[in-house]
């Protein structure tokens, strides 16, 4: 991945106590990346926002996240690994 420019970060602490660091384009505010800081099993995991990629045709969906808040018009996909809720609660 090649990133041009500097990201602006916003941090929140969720109900689990984990911090989520979100990086946004400093010019337009588009989300680019998210990272969870704690718990230990999430350390080092980064979530690249597919919409920020020049070419997302190679992306393969392997997980459907935040099942508990899925909308009726966009339900969690059957057969995919799911997480019940966001670490932010």
C-alpha positions in Angstrom: 0.0 0.0 0.0 1.2 3.5 -0.9 -0.1 6.4 1.0 0.3 10.0 -0.2 -0.1 12.9 2.3 -0.8 12.8 6.0 -3.7 11.3 7.8 -5.6 13.1 10.5 -6.6 10.7 13.4 -9.6 10.6 15.6 -9.7 8.2 18.6 -12.6 6.8 20.6 -12.8 4.4 23.5 -15.5 1.8 23.2 -17.5 -0.1 25.9 -15.0 -2.9 25.8 -12.2 -0.4 26.8 -10.5 -0.8 23.5 -9.4 2.4 21.6 -10.2 2.7 17.9 -7.8 5.0 16.0 -9.4 6.2 12.7 -7.3 7.8 10.0 -8.9 10.3 7.6 -7.7 12.2 4.5 -6.5 15.6 5.8 -8.0 17.3 2.7 -11.4 15.8 2.1 -12.1 13.8 5.3 -12.6 10.4 3.6 -11.9 7.5 5.9 -8.8 5.5 5.0 -7.8 3.2 7.9 -8.9 2.1 11.3 -6.8 0.3 14.0 -7.8 -1.2 17.3 -5.5 -0.5 20.3 -6.2 -3.3 22.9 -7.3 -6.0 23.5 -4.1 -7.8 22.8 -5.6 -10.2 20.2 -6.5 -7.1 18.1 -3.1 -5.4 18.3 -1.6 -4.8 14.9 -4.8 -5.4 13.0 -5.5 -2.6 10.6 -8.8 -2.1 8.6 -8.1 -0.5 5.2 -11.3 1.2 3.9 -11.9 -0.5 0.5 -13.4 2.8 -0.8 -10.0 4.5 -0.4 -8.3 2.1 -2.9 -7.7 3.0 -6.5 -8.6 -0.6 -7.5 -10.7 -2.7 -5.1 -11.4 -5.4 -7.7 -9.0 -7.8 -6.0 -10.9 -7.6 -2.6 -12.5 -10.8 -1.4 -15.1 -10.5 1.3 -14.4 -13.1 4.0 -16.1 -11.6 7.0 -19.4 -9.8 7.7 -19.0 -7.6 10.7 -21.4 -6.0 13.2 -24.2 -8.5 12.8 -26.3 -7.1 15.6 -26.5 -3.7 13.9 -27.0 -5.0 10.3 -29.9 -3.3 8.6 -32.7 -5.2 7.0 -31.6 -3.9 3.6 -28.0 -5.1 4.2 -28.1 -8.2 6.4 -25.0 -10.2 7.4 -24.1 -12.6 4.6 -24.9 -16.2 5.3 -21.8 -18.4 5.3 -19.3 -15.7 6.3 -17.7 -15.3 9.7 -19.4 -12.6 11.7 -18.8 -10.5 14.7 -21.9 -9.8 16.8 -21.0 -6.2 17.6 -18.4 -3.5 17.1 -15.8 -3.1 19.9 -17.2 0.3 20.5 -20.5 -1.3 21.7 
